């Protein structure tokens, strides 16, 4: 039980850094009431140009989980020639 409480305290500390918009959001509040907060993930979507060669460029799209800091590549789009 103490592990669960420590995990919740750590998650709460991370949420504090994400701002009131997340903590007060109706979806997050409902998930807390239902005990399903693990299903709701605050994420950030990033896109950036990637130069492969002088003639070829790509658009990289990734998602970052704001609670864990893990990033995932979603797509790499090649520019048309």
mmCIF file of the N, C-alpha and C atoms, coordinates in Angstrom:
data_MODEL
# 
_entry.id   MODEL 
# 
loop_
_atom_site.group_PDB 
_atom_site.id 
_atom_site.type_symbol 
_atom_site.label_atom_id 
_atom_site.label_alt_id 
_atom_site.label_comp_id 
_atom_site.label_asym_id 
_atom_site.label_entity_id 
_atom_site.label_seq_id 
_atom_site.pdbx_PDB_ins_code 
_atom_site.Cartn_x 
_atom_site.Cartn_y 
_atom_site.Cartn_z 
_atom_site.occupancy 
_atom_site.B_iso_or_equiv 
_atom_site.pdbx_formal_charge 
_atom_site.auth_seq_id 
_atom_site.auth_comp_id 
_atom_site.auth_asym_id 
_atom_site.auth_atom_id 
_atom_site.pdbx_PDB_model_num 
ATOM 1   N N  . UNK A 1 1  ? 0.821   -1.194 0.000   1.00 0.00 ? 1  UNK A N  1 
ATOM 2   C CA . UNK A 1 1  ? 0.000   0.000  0.000   1.00 0.00 ? 1  UNK A CA 1 
ATOM 3   C C  . UNK A 1 1  ? 0.864   1.257  0.000   1.00 0.00 ? 1  UNK A C  1 
ATOM 4   N N  . UNK A 1 2  ? 2.000   1.226  0.691   1.00 0.00 ? 2  UNK A N  1 
ATOM 5   C CA . UNK A 1 2  ? 2.870   2.393  0.733   1.00 0.00 ? 2  UNK A CA 1 
ATOM 6   C C  . UNK A 1 2  ? 3.453   2.685  -0.642  1.00 0.00 ? 2  UNK A C  1 
ATOM 7   N N  . UNK A 1 3  ? 3.748   1.631  -1.426  1.00 0.00 ? 3  UNK A N  1 
ATOM 8   C CA . UNK A 1 3  ? 4.275   1.824  -2.774  1.00 0.00 ? 3  UNK A CA 1 
ATOM 9   C C  . UNK A 1 3  ? 3.266   2.576  -3.635  1.00 0.00 ? 3  UNK A C  1 
ATOM 10  N N  . UNK A 1 4  ? 2.004   2.190  -3.524  1.00 0.00 ? 4  UNK A N  1 
ATOM 11  C CA . UNK A 1 4  ? 0.944   2.857  -4.299  1.00 0.00 ? 4  UNK A CA 1 
ATOM 12  C C  . UNK A 1 4  ? 0.826   4.319  -3.891  1.00 0.00 ? 4  UNK A C  1 
ATOM 13  N N  . UNK A 1 5  ? 0.906   4.602  -2.595  1.00 0.00 ? 5  UNK A N  1 
ATOM 14  C CA . UNK A 1 5  ? 0.826   5.974  -2.115  1.00 0.00 ? 5  UNK A CA 1 
ATOM 15  C C  . UNK A 1 5  ? 2.019   6.793  -2.596  1.00 0.00 ? 5  UNK A C  1 
ATOM 16  N N  . UNK A 1 6  ? 3.222   6.190  -2.588  1.00 0.00 ? 6  UNK A N  1 
ATOM 17  C CA . UNK A 1 6  ? 4.407   6.885  -3.061  1.00 0.00 ? 6  UNK A CA 1 
ATOM 18  C C  . UNK A 1 6  ? 4.296   7.164  -4.558  1.00 0.00 ? 6  UNK A C  1 
ATOM 19  N N  . UNK A 1 7  ? 3.771   6.187  -5.301  1.00 0.00 ? 7  UNK A N  1 
ATOM 20  C CA . UNK A 1 7  ? 3.583   6.370  -6.738  1.00 0.00 ? 7  UNK A CA 1 
ATOM 21  C C  . UNK A 1 7  ? 2.607   7.514  -7.010  1.00 0.00 ? 7  UNK A C  1 
ATOM 22  N N  . UNK A 1 8  ? 1.532   7.567  -6.241  1.00 0.00 ? 8  UNK A N  1 
ATOM 23  C CA . UNK A 1 8  ? 0.559   8.647  -6.408  1.00 0.00 ? 8  UNK A CA 1 
ATOM 24  C C  . UNK A 1 8  ? 1.161   9.998  -6.043  1.00 0.00 ? 8  UNK A C  1 
ATOM 25  N N  . UNK A 1 9  ? 1.988   10.031 -4.998  1.00 0.00 ? 9  UNK A N  1 
ATOM 26  C CA . UNK A 1 9  ? 2.640   11.281 -4.603  1.00 0.00 ? 9  UNK A CA 1 
ATOM 27  C C  . UNK A 1 9  ? 3.596   11.764 -5.698  1.00 0.00 ? 9  UNK A C  1 
ATOM 28  N N  . UNK A 1 10 ? 4.350   10.828 -6.302  1.00 0.00 ? 10 UNK A N  1 
ATOM 29  C CA . UNK A 1 10 ? 5.266   11.194 -7.381  1.00 0.00 ? 10 UNK A CA 1 
ATOM 30  C C  . UNK A 1 10 ? 4.496   11.698 -8.593  1.00 0.00 ? 10 UNK A C  1 
ATOM 31  N N  . UNK A 1 11 ? 3.409   11.021 -8.916  1.00 0.00 ? 11 UNK A N  1 
ATOM 32  C CA . UNK A 1 11 ? 2.589   11.452 -10.054 1.00 0.00 ? 11 UNK A CA 1 
ATOM 33  C C  . UNK A 1 11 ? 1.990   12.833 -9.774  1.00 0.00 ? 11 UNK A C  1 
ATOM 34  N N  . UNK A 1 12 ? 1.542   13.046 -8.554  1.00 0.00 ? 12 UNK A N  1 
ATOM 35  C CA . UNK A 1 12 ? 0.962   14.339 -8.196  1.00 0.00 ? 12 UNK A CA 1 
ATOM 36  C C  . UNK A 1 12 ? 2.003   15.450 -8.318  1.00 0.00 ? 12 UNK A C  1 
ATOM 37  N N  . UNK A 1 13 ? 3.245   15.163 -7.937  1.00 0.00 ? 13 UNK A N  1 
ATOM 38  C CA . UNK A 1 13 ? 4.317   16.153 -8.063  1.00 0.00 ? 13 UNK A CA 1 
ATOM 39  C C  . UNK A 1 13 ? 4.562   16.495 -9.531  1.00 0.00 ? 13 UNK A C  1 
ATOM 40  N N  . UNK A 1 14 ? 4.540   15.503 -10.412 1.00 0.00 ? 14 UNK A N  1 
ATOM 41  C CA . UNK A 1 14 ? 4.718   15.762 -11.837 1.00 0.00 ? 14 UNK A CA 1 
ATOM 42  C C  . UNK A 1 14 ? 3.546   16.558 -12.385 1.00 0.00 ? 14 UNK A C  1 
ATOM 43  N N  . UNK A 1 15 ? 2.346   16.230 -11.936 1.00 0.00 ? 15 UNK A N  1 
ATOM 44  C CA . UNK A 1 15 ? 1.165   16.950 -12.406 1.00 0.00 ? 15 UNK A CA 1 
ATOM 45  C C  . UNK A 1 15 ? 1.201   18.411 -11.986 1.00 0.00 ? 15 UNK A C  1 
ATOM 46  N N  . UNK A 1 16 ? 1.743   18.680 -10.814 1.00 0.00 ? 16 UNK A N  1 
ATOM 47  C CA . UNK A 1 16 ? 1.850   20.068 -10.345 1.00 0.00 ? 16 UNK A CA 1 
ATOM 48  C C  . UNK A 1 16 ? 2.647   20.896 -11.340 1.00 0.00 ? 16 UNK A C  1 
ATOM 49  N N  . UNK A 1 17 ? 3.679   20.301 -11.930 1.00 0.00 ? 17 UNK A N  1 
ATOM 50  C CA . UNK A 1 17 ? 4.503   21.001 -12.896 1.00 0.00 ? 17 UNK A CA 1 
ATOM 51  C C  . UNK A 1 17 ? 3.820   21.193 -14.238 1.00 0.00 ? 17 UNK A C  1 
ATOM 52  N N  . UNK A 1 18 ? 2.759   20.451 -14.511 1.00 0.00 ? 18 UNK A N  1 
ATOM 53  C CA . UNK A 1 18 ? 2.064   20.559 -15.784 1.00 0.00 ? 18 UNK A CA 1 
ATOM 54  C C  . UNK A 1 18 ? 1.000   21.650 -15.783 1.00 0.00 ? 18 UNK A C  1 
ATOM 55  N N  . UNK A 1 19 ? 0.716   22.200 -14.646 1.00 0.00 ? 19 UNK A N  1 
ATOM 56  C CA . UNK A 1 19 ? -0.210  23.332 -14.589 1.00 0.00 ? 19 UNK A CA 1 
ATOM 57  C C  . UNK A 1 19 ? -1.624  22.945 -14.216 1.00 0.00 ? 19 UNK A C  1 
ATOM 58  N N  . UNK A 1 20 ? -2.391  23.959 -13.881 1.00 0.00 ? 20 UNK A N  1 
ATOM 59  C CA . UNK A 1 20 ? -3.762  23.769 -13.442 1.00 0.00 ? 20 UNK A CA 1 
ATOM 60  C C  . UNK A 1 20 ? -4.682  23.311 -14.571 1.00 0.00 ? 20 UNK A C  1 
ATOM 61  N N  . UNK A 1 21 ? -4.308  23.618 -15.827 1.00 0.00 ? 21 UNK A N  1 
ATOM 62  C CA . UNK A 1 21 ? -5.161  23.230 -16.952 1.00 0.00 ? 21 UNK A CA 1 
ATOM 63  C C  . UNK A 1 21 ? -5.381  21.719 -16.982 1.00 0.00 ? 21 UNK A C  1 
ATOM 64  N N  . UNK A 1 22 ? -4.342  20.960 -16.684 1.00 0.00 ? 22 UNK A N  1 
ATOM 65  C CA . UNK A 1 22 ? -4.484  19.502 -16.678 1.00 0.00 ? 22 UNK A CA 1 
ATOM 66  C C  . UNK A 1 22 ? -5.210  19.029 -15.422 1.00 0.00 ? 22 UNK A C  1 
ATOM 67  N N  . UNK A 1 23 ? -4.748  19.472 -14.281 1.00 0.00 ? 23 UNK A N  1 
ATOM 68  C CA . UNK A 1 23 ? -5.285  18.984 -13.010 1.00 0.00 ? 23 UNK A CA 1 
ATOM 69  C C  . UNK A 1 23 ? -6.771  19.302 -12.866 1.00 0.00 ? 23 UNK A C  1 
ATOM 70  N N  . UNK A 1 24 ? -7.208  20.435 -13.420 1.00 0.00 ? 24 UNK A N  1 
ATOM 71  C CA . UNK A 1 24 ? -8.605  20.841 -13.301 1.00 0.00 ? 24 UNK A CA 1 
ATOM 72  C C  . UNK A 1 24 ? -9.451  20.431 -14.503 1.00 0.00 ? 24 UNK A C  1 
ATOM 73  N N  . UNK A 1 25 ? -8.855  19.743 -15.473 1.00 0.00 ? 25 UNK A N  1 
ATOM 74  C CA . UNK A 1 25 ? -9.603  19.349 -16.673 1.00 0.00 ? 25 UNK A CA 1 
ATOM 75  C C  . UNK A 1 25 ? -10.671 18.312 -16.311 1.00 0.00 ? 25 UNK A C  1 
ATOM 76  N N  . UNK A 1 26 ? -11.881 18.432 -16.865 1.00 0.00 ? 26 UNK A N  1 
ATOM 77  C CA . UNK A 1 26 ? -12.973 17.509 -16.523 1.00 0.00 ? 26 UNK A CA 1 
ATOM 78  C C  . UNK A 1 26 ? -12.653 16.041 -16.811 1.00 0.00 ? 26 UNK A C  1 
ATOM 79  N N  . UNK A 1 27 ? -11.925 15.769 -17.878 1.00 0.00 ? 27 UNK A N  1 
ATOM 80  C CA . UNK A 1 27 ? -11.579 14.378 -18.198 1.00 0.00 ? 27 UNK A CA 1 
ATOM 81  C C  . UNK A 1 27 ? -10.663 13.806 -17.119 1.00 0.00 ? 27 UNK A C  1 
ATOM 82  N N  . UNK A 1 28 ? -9.680  14.595 -16.691 1.00 0.00 ? 28 UNK A N  1 
ATOM 83  C CA . UNK A 1 28 ? -8.752  14.135 -15.646 1.00 0.00 ? 28 UNK A CA 1 
ATOM 84  C C  . UNK A 1 28 ? -9.497  13.947 -14.329 1.00 0.00 ? 28 UNK A C  1 
ATOM 85  N N  . UNK A 1 29 ? -10.372 14.874 -13.976 1.00 0.00 ? 29 UNK A N  1 
ATOM 86  C CA . UNK A 1 29 ? -11.135 14.767 -12.741 1.00 0.00 ? 29 UNK A CA 1 
ATOM 87  C C  . UNK A 1 29 ? -12.011 13.510 -12.741 1.00 0.00 ? 29 UNK A C  1 
ATOM 88  N N  . UNK A 1 30 ? -12.662 13.217 -13.878 1.00 0.00 ? 30 UNK A N  1 
ATOM 89  C CA . UNK A 1 30 ? -13.505 12.028 -13.977 1.00 0.00 ? 30 UNK A CA 1 
ATOM 90  C C  . UNK A 1 30 ? -12.670 10.762 -13.854 1.00 0.00 ? 30 UNK A C  1 
ATOM 91  N N  . UNK A 1 31 ? -11.479 10.758 -14.465 1.00 0.00 ? 31 UNK A N  1 
ATOM 92  C CA . UNK A 1 31 ? -10.595 9.589  -14.378 1.00 0.00 ? 31 UNK A CA 1 
ATOM 93  C C  . UNK A 1 31 ? -10.154 9.355  -12.937 1.00 0.00 ? 31 UNK A C  1 
ATOM 94  N N  . UNK A 1 32 ? -9.881  10.422 -12.197 1.00 0.00 ? 32 UNK A N  1 
ATOM 95  C CA . UNK A 1 32 ? -9.502  10.276 -10.787 1.00 0.00 ? 32 UNK A CA 1 
ATOM 96  C C  . UNK A 1 32 ? -10.648 9.693  -9.975  1.00 0.00 ? 32 UNK A C  1 
ATOM 97  N N  . UNK A 1 33 ? -11.872 10.159 -10.243 1.00 0.00 ? 33 UNK A N  1 
ATOM 98  C CA . UNK A 1 33 ? -13.031 9.640  -9.513  1.00 0.00 ? 33 UNK A CA 1 
ATOM 99  C C  . UNK A 1 33 ? -13.263 8.167  -9.813  1.00 0.00 ? 33 UNK A C  1 
ATOM 100 N N  . UNK A 1 34 ? -13.047 7.775  -11.077 1.00 0.00 ? 34 UNK A N  1 
ATOM 101 C CA . UNK A 1 34 ? -13.258 6.386  -11.490 1.00 0.00 ? 34 UNK A CA 1 
ATOM 102 C C  . UNK A 1 34 ? -12.096 5.473  -11.119 1.00 0.00 ? 34 UNK A C  1 
ATOM 103 N N  . UNK A 1 35 ? -10.969 6.060  -10.718 1.00 0.00 ? 35 UNK A N  1 
ATOM 104 C CA . UNK A 1 35 ? -9.780  5.258  -10.434 1.00 0.00 ? 35 UNK A CA 1 
ATOM 105 C C  . UNK A 1 35 ? -9.069  4.793  -11.694 1.00 0.00 ? 35 UNK A C  1 
ATOM 106 N N  . UNK A 1 36 ? -9.327  5.469  -12.802 1.00 0.00 ? 36 UNK A N  1 
ATOM 107 C CA . UNK A 1 36 ? -8.728  5.066  -14.072 1.00 0.00 ? 36 UNK A CA 1 
ATOM 108 C C  . UNK A 1 36 ? -7.774  6.136  -14.605 1.00 0.00 ? 36 UNK A C  1 
ATOM 109 N N  . UNK A 1 37 ? -7.075  6.834  -13.700 1.00 0.00 ? 37 UNK A N  1 
ATOM 110 C CA . UNK A 1 37 ? -6.189  7.904  -14.143 1.00 0.00 ? 37 UNK A CA 1 
ATOM 111 C C  . UNK A 1 37 ? -5.020  7.394  -14.978 1.00 0.00 ? 37 UNK A C  1 
ATOM 112 N N  . UNK A 1 38 ? -4.711  6.104  -14.871 1.00 0.00 ? 38 UNK A N  1 
ATOM 113 C CA . UNK A 1 38 ? -3.626  5.538  -15.688 1.00 0.00 ? 38 UNK A CA 1 
ATOM 114 C C  . UNK A 1 38 ? -4.001  5.524  -17.170 1.00 0.00 ? 38 UNK A C  1 
ATOM 115 N N  . UNK A 1 39 ? -5.284  5.603  -17.493 1.00 0.00 ? 39 UNK A N  1 
ATOM 116 C CA . UNK A 1 39 ? -5.727  5.590  -18.886 1.00 0.00 ? 39 UNK A CA 1 
ATOM 117 C C  . UNK A 1 39 ? -5.664  6.968  -19.536 1.00 0.00 ? 39 UNK A C  1 
ATOM 118 N N  . UNK A 1 40 ? -5.544  8.009  -18.734 1.00 0.00 ? 40 UNK A N  1 
ATOM 119 C CA . UNK A 1 40 ? -5.494  9.368  -19.262 1.00 0.00 ? 40 UNK A CA 1 
ATOM 120 C C  . UNK A 1 40 ? -4.048  9.824  -19.216 1.00 0.00 ? 40 UNK A C  1 
ATOM 121 N N  . UNK A 1 41 ? -3.485  10.140 -20.378 1.00 0.00 ? 41 UNK A N  1 
ATOM 122 C CA . UNK A 1 41 ? -2.078  10.526 -20.474 1.00 0.00 ? 41 UNK A CA 1 
ATOM 123 C C  . UNK A 1 41 ? -1.959  11.918 -21.079 1.00 0.00 ? 41 UNK A C  1 
ATOM 124 N N  . UNK A 1 42 ? -1.334  12.854 -20.382 1.00 0.00 ? 42 UNK A N  1 
ATOM 125 C CA . UNK A 1 42 ? -1.039  14.145 -21.009 1.00 0.00 ? 42 UNK A CA 1 
ATOM 126 C C  . UNK A 1 42 ? 0.128   13.946 -21.974 1.00 0.00 ? 42 UNK A C  1 
ATOM 127 N N  . UNK A 1 43 ? -0.056  14.329 -23.226 1.00 0.00 ? 43 UNK A N  1 
ATOM 128 C CA . UNK A 1 43 ? 0.990   14.137 -24.229 1.00 0.00 ? 43 UNK A CA 1 
ATOM 129 C C  . UNK A 1 43 ? 1.270   15.449 -24.951 1.00 0.00 ? 43 UNK A C  1 
ATOM 130 N N  . UNK A 1 44 ? 2.424   15.506 -25.562 1.00 0.00 ? 44 UNK A N  1 
ATOM 131 C CA . UNK A 1 44 ? 2.785   16.634 -26.422 1.00 0.00 ? 44 UNK A CA 1 
ATOM 132 C C  . UNK A 1 44 ? 3.094   16.074 -27.800 1.00 0.00 ? 44 UNK A C  1 
ATOM 133 N N  . UNK A 1 45 ? 2.666   16.780 -28.820 1.00 0.00 ? 45 UNK A N  1 
ATOM 134 C CA . UNK A 1 45 ? 2.905   16.372 -30.199 1.00 0.00 ? 45 UNK A CA 1 
ATOM 135 C C  . UNK A 1 45 ? 3.941   17.319 -30.794 1.00 0.00 ? 45 UNK A C  1 
ATOM 136 N N  . UNK A 1 46 ? 5.017   16.755 -31.325 1.00 0.00 ? 46 UNK A N  1 
ATOM 137 C CA . UNK A 1 46 ? 6.098   17.542 -31.903 1.00 0.00 ? 46 UNK A CA 1 
ATOM 138 C C  . UNK A 1 46 ? 6.272   17.202 -33.372 1.00 0.00 ? 46 UNK A C  1 
ATOM 139 N N  . UNK A 1 47 ? 6.610   18.196 -34.157 1.00 0.00 ? 47 UNK A N  1 
ATOM 140 C CA . UNK A 1 47 ? 6.996   17.956 -35.552 1.00 0.00 ? 47 UNK A CA 1 
ATOM 141 C C  . UNK A 1 47 ? 8.223   18.811 -35.839 1.00 0.00 ? 47 UNK A C  1 
ATOM 142 N N  . UNK A 1 48 ? 9.114   18.256 -36.651 1.00 0.00 ? 48 UNK A N  1 
ATOM 143 C CA . UNK A 1 48 ? 10.353  18.957 -36.944 1.00 0.00 ? 48 UNK A CA 1 
ATOM 144 C C  . UNK A 1 48 ? 10.894  18.481 -38.281 1.00 0.00 ? 48 UNK A C  1 
ATOM 145 N N  . UNK A 1 49 ? 11.503  19.375 -39.006 1.00 0.00 ? 49 UNK A N  1 
ATOM 146 C CA . UNK A 1 49 ? 12.139  19.014 -40.265 1.00 0.00 ? 49 UNK A CA 1 
ATOM 147 C C  . UNK A 1 49 ? 13.467  18.322 -40.003 1.00 0.00 ? 49 UNK A C  1 
ATOM 148 N N  . UNK A 1 50 ? 13.744  17.288 -40.779 1.00 0.00 ? 50 UNK A N  1 
ATOM 149 C CA . UNK A 1 50 ? 14.976  16.517 -40.637 1.00 0.00 ? 50 UNK A CA 1 
ATOM 150 C C  . UNK A 1 50 ? 15.677  16.505 -41.988 1.00 0.00 ? 50 UNK A C  1 
ATOM 151 N N  . UNK A 1 51 ? 16.915  17.002 -42.022 1.00 0.00 ? 51 UNK A N  1 
ATOM 152 C CA . UNK A 1 51 ? 17.664  16.973 -43.272 1.00 0.00 ? 51 UNK A CA 1 
ATOM 153 C C  . UNK A 1 51 ? 18.432  15.663 -43.348 1.00 0.00 ? 51 UNK A C  1 
ATOM 154 N N  . UNK A 1 52 ? 18.131  14.859 -44.380 1.00 0.00 ? 52 UNK A N  1 
ATOM 155 C CA . UNK A 1 52 ? 18.786  13.572 -44.573 1.00 0.00 ? 52 UNK A CA 1 
ATOM 156 C C  . UNK A 1 52 ? 20.029  13.745 -45.439 1.00 0.00 ? 52 UNK A C  1 
ATOM 157 N N  . UNK A 1 53 ? 19.877  14.353 -46.573 1.00 0.00 ? 53 UNK A N  1 
ATOM 158 C CA . UNK A 1 53 ? 20.993  14.753 -47.435 1.00 0.00 ? 53 UNK A CA 1 
ATOM 159 C C  . UNK A 1 53 ? 20.717  16.194 -47.852 1.00 0.00 ? 53 UNK A C  1 
ATOM 160 N N  . UNK A 1 54 ? 21.592  16.755 -48.664 1.00 0.00 ? 54 UNK A N  1 
ATOM 161 C CA . UNK A 1 54 ? 21.358  18.132 -49.114 1.00 0.00 ? 54 UNK A CA 1 
ATOM 162 C C  . UNK A 1 54 ? 20.113  18.246 -49.988 1.00 0.00 ? 54 UNK A C  1 
ATOM 163 N N  . UNK A 1 55 ? 19.740  17.130 -50.647 1.00 0.00 ? 55 UNK A N  1 
ATOM 164 C CA . UNK A 1 55 ? 18.579  17.153 -51.532 1.00 0.00 ? 55 UNK A CA 1 
ATOM 165 C C  . UNK A 1 55 ? 17.319  16.572 -50.899 1.00 0.00 ? 55 UNK A C  1 
ATOM 166 N N  . UNK A 1 56 ? 17.460  15.807 -49.850 1.00 0.00 ? 56 UNK A N  1 
ATOM 167 C CA . UNK A 1 56 ? 16.295  15.131 -49.266 1.00 0.00 ? 56 UNK A CA 1 
ATOM 168 C C  . UNK A 1 56 ? 16.045  15.594 -47.832 1.00 0.00 ? 56 UNK A C  1 
ATOM 169 N N  . UNK A 1 57 ? 14.787  15.916 -47.581 1.00 0.00 ? 57 UNK A N  1 
ATOM 170 C CA . UNK A 1 57 ? 14.357  16.319 -46.245 1.00 0.00 ? 57 UNK A CA 1 
ATOM 171 C C  . UNK A 1 57 ? 13.149  15.493 -45.839 1.00 0.00 ? 57 UNK A C  1 
ATOM 172 N N  . UNK A 1 58 ? 12.956  15.372 -44.547 1.00 0.00 ? 58 UNK A N  1 
ATOM 173 C CA . UNK A 1 58 ? 11.829  14.636 -43.996 1.00 0.00 ? 58 UNK A CA 1 
ATOM 174 C C  . UNK A 1 58 ? 11.160  15.487 -42.936 1.00 0.00 ? 58 UNK A C  1 
ATOM 175 N N  . UNK A 1 59 ? 9.911   15.203 -42.701 1.00 0.00 ? 59 UNK A N  1 
ATOM 176 C CA . UNK A 1 59 ? 9.188   15.782 -41.579 1.00 0.00 ? 59 UNK A CA 1 
ATOM 177 C C  . UNK A 1 59 ? 9.008   14.669 -40.553 1.00 0.00 ? 59 UNK A C  1 
ATOM 178 N N  . UNK A 1 60 ? 9.579   14.854 -39.392 1.00 0.00 ? 60 UNK A N  1 
ATOM 179 C CA . UNK A 1 60 ? 9.436   13.864 -38.322 1.00 0.00 ? 60 UNK A CA 1 
ATOM 180 C C  . UNK A 1 60 ? 8.353   14.294 -37.351 1.00 0.00 ? 60 UNK A C  1 
ATOM 181 N N  . UNK A 1 61 ? 7.488   13.364 -36.973 1.00 0.00 ? 61 UNK A N  1 
ATOM 182 C CA . UNK A 1 61 ? 6.416   13.631 -36.017 1.00 0.00 ? 61 UNK A CA 1 
ATOM 183 C C  . UNK A 1 61 ? 6.590   12.675 -34.849 1.00 0.00 ? 61 UNK A C  1 
ATOM 184 N N  . UNK A 1 62 ? 6.597   13.219 -33.634 1.00 0.00 ? 62 UNK A N  1 
ATOM 185 C CA . UNK A 1 62 ? 6.752   12.373 -32.454 1.00 0.00 ? 62 UNK A CA 1 
ATOM 186 C C  . UNK A 1 62 ? 5.780   12.812 -31.361 1.00 0.00 ? 62 UNK A C  1 
ATOM 187 N N  . UNK A 1 63 ? 5.546   11.906 -30.432 1.00 0.00 ? 63 UNK A N  1 
ATOM 188 C CA . UNK A 1 63 ? 4.669   12.150 -29.291 1.00 0.00 ? 63 UNK A CA 1 
ATOM 189 C C  . UNK A 1 63 ? 5.495   11.956 -28.027 1.00 0.00 ? 63 UNK A C  1 
ATOM 190 N N  . UNK A 1 64 ? 5.324   12.843 -27.062 1.00 0.00 ? 64 UNK A N  1 
ATOM 191 C CA . UNK A 1 64 ? 6.033   12.743 -25.794 1.00 0.00 ? 64 UNK A CA 1 
ATOM 192 C C  . UNK A 1 64 ? 5.008   12.599 -24.665 1.00 0.00 ? 64 UNK A C  1 
ATOM 193 N N  . UNK A 1 65 ? 5.174   11.569 -23.844 1.00 0.00 ? 65 UNK A N  1 
ATOM 194 C CA . UNK A 1 65 ? 4.342   11.374 -22.652 1.00 0.00 ? 65 UNK A CA 1 
ATOM 195 C C  . UNK A 1 65 ? 4.875   12.313 -21.579 1.00 0.00 ? 65 UNK A C  1 
ATOM 196 N N  . UNK A 1 66 ? 4.089   13.290 -21.173 1.00 0.00 ? 66 UNK A N  1 
ATOM 197 C CA . UNK A 1 66 ? 4.559   14.308 -20.245 1.00 0.00 ? 66 UNK A CA 1 
ATOM 198 C C  . UNK A 1 66 ? 4.736   13.798 -18.818 1.00 0.00 ? 66 UNK A C  1 
ATOM 199 N N  . UNK A 1 67 ? 4.134   12.678 -18.469 1.00 0.00 ? 67 UNK A N  1 
ATOM 200 C CA . UNK A 1 67 ? 4.324   12.129 -17.126 1.00 0.00 ? 67 UNK A CA 1 
ATOM 201 C C  . UNK A 1 67 ? 5.623   11.338 -17.011 1.00 0.00 ? 67 UNK A C  1 
ATOM 202 N N  . UNK A 1 68 ? 5.950   10.575 -18.049 1.00 0.00 ? 68 UNK A N  1 
ATOM 203 C CA . UNK A 1 68 ? 7.146   9.739  -17.989 1.00 0.00 ? 68 UNK A CA 1 
ATOM 204 C C  . UNK A 1 68 ? 8.327   10.333 -18.723 1.00 0.00 ? 68 UNK A C  1 
ATOM 205 N N  . UNK A 1 69 ? 8.066   11.248 -19.648 1.00 0.00 ? 69 UNK A N  1 
ATOM 206 C CA . UNK A 1 69 ? 9.139   11.821 -20.446 1.00 0.00 ? 69 UNK A CA 1 
ATOM 207 C C  . UNK A 1 69 ? 9.538   10.966 -21.640 1.00 0.00 ? 69 UNK A C  1 
ATOM 208 N N  . UNK A 1 70 ? 8.853   9.849  -21.846 1.00 0.00 ? 70 UNK A N  1 
ATOM 209 C CA . UNK A 1 70 ? 9.171   8.977  -22.976 1.00 0.00 ? 70 UNK A CA 1 
ATOM 210 C C  . UNK A 1 70 ? 8.675   9.591  -24.277 1.00 0.00 ? 70 UNK A C  1 
ATOM 211 N N  . UNK A 1 71 ? 9.486   9.468  -25.339 1.00 0.00 ? 71 UNK A N  1 
ATOM 212 C CA . UNK A 1 71 ? 9.109   9.969  -26.656 1.00 0.00 ? 71 UNK A CA 1 
ATOM 213 C C  . UNK A 1 71 ? 8.986   8.817  -27.631 1.00 0.00 ? 71 UNK A C  1 
ATOM 214 N N  . UNK A 1 72 ? 8.042   8.951  -28.556 1.00 0.00 ? 72 UNK A N  1 
ATOM 215 C CA . UNK A 1 72 ? 7.793   7.917  -29.553 1.00 0.00 ? 72 UNK A CA 1 
ATOM 216 C C  . UNK A 1 72 ? 7.677   8.567  -30.924 1.00 0.00 ? 72 UNK A C  1 
ATOM 217 N N  . UNK A 1 73 ? 8.374   7.994  -31.912 1.00 0.00 ? 73 UNK A N  1 
ATOM 218 C CA . UNK A 1 73 ? 8.244   8.480  -33.281 1.00 0.00 ? 73 UNK A CA 1 
ATOM 219 C C  . UNK A 1 73 ? 6.928   7.954  -33.833 1.00 0.00 ? 73 UNK A C  1 
ATOM 220 N N  . UNK A 1 74 ? 6.125   8.855  -34.369 1.00 0.00 ? 74 UNK A N  1 
ATOM 221 C CA . UNK A 1 74 ? 4.825   8.495  -34.904 1.00 0.00 ? 74 UNK A CA 1 
ATOM 222 C C  . UNK A 1 74 ? 4.902   8.335  -36.416 1.00 0.00 ? 74 UNK A C  1 
ATOM 223 N N  . UNK A 1 75 ? 5.586   9.274  -37.073 1.00 0.00 ? 75 UNK A N  1 
ATOM 224 C CA . UNK A 1 75 ? 5.656   9.222  -38.536 1.00 0.00 ? 75 UNK A CA 1 
ATOM 225 C C  . UNK A 1 75 ? 6.880   9.963  -39.022 1.00 0.00 ? 75 UNK A C  1 
ATOM 226 N N  . UNK A 1 76 ? 7.386   9.521  -40.155 1.00 0.00 ? 76 UNK A N  1 
ATOM 227 C CA . UNK A 1 76 ? 8.419   10.226 -40.886 1.00 0.00 ? 76 UNK A CA 1 
ATOM 228 C C  . UNK A 1 76 ? 7.894   10.393 -42.300 1.00 0.00 ? 76 UNK A C  1 
ATOM 229 N N  . UNK A 1 77 ? 7.689   11.639 -42.701 1.00 0.00 ? 77 UNK A N  1 
ATOM 230 C CA . UNK A 1 77 ? 7.100   11.926 -44.003 1.00 0.00 ? 77 UNK A CA 1 
ATOM 231 C C  . UNK A 1 77 ? 8.166   12.509 -44.920 1.00 0.00 ? 77 UNK A C  1 
ATOM 232 N N  . UNK A 1 78 ? 8.297   11.901 -46.072 1.00 0.00 ? 78 UNK A N  1 
ATOM 233 C CA . UNK A 1 78 ? 9.277   12.364 -47.069 1.00 0.00 ? 78 UNK A CA 1 
ATOM 234 C C  . UNK A 1 78 ? 8.664   13.506 -47.867 1.00 0.00 ? 78 UNK A C  1 
ATOM 235 N N  . UNK A 1 79 ? 9.466   14.525 -48.085 1.00 0.00 ? 79 UNK A N  1 
ATOM 236 C CA . UNK A 1 79 ? 8.974   15.635 -48.900 1.00 0.00 ? 79 UNK A CA 1 
ATOM 237 C C  . UNK A 1 79 ? 8.926   15.206 -50.354 1.00 0.00 ? 79 UNK A C  1 
ATOM 238 N N  . UNK A 1 80 ? 7.975   15.754 -51.107 1.00 0.00 ? 80 UNK A N  1 
ATOM 239 C CA . UNK A 1 80 ? 7.836   15.367 -52.506 1.00 0.00 ? 80 UNK A CA 1 
ATOM 240 C C  . UNK A 1 80 ? 8.982   15.955 -53.317 1.00 0.00 ? 80 UNK A C  1 
ATOM 241 N N  . UNK A 1 81 ? 9.347   15.254 -54.363 1.00 0.00 ? 81 UNK A N  1 
ATOM 242 C CA . UNK A 1 81 ? 10.449  15.702 -55.235 1.00 0.00 ? 81 UNK A CA 1 
ATOM 243 C C  . UNK A 1 81 ? 9.955   16.564 -56.339 1.00 0.00 ? 81 UNK A C  1 
# 
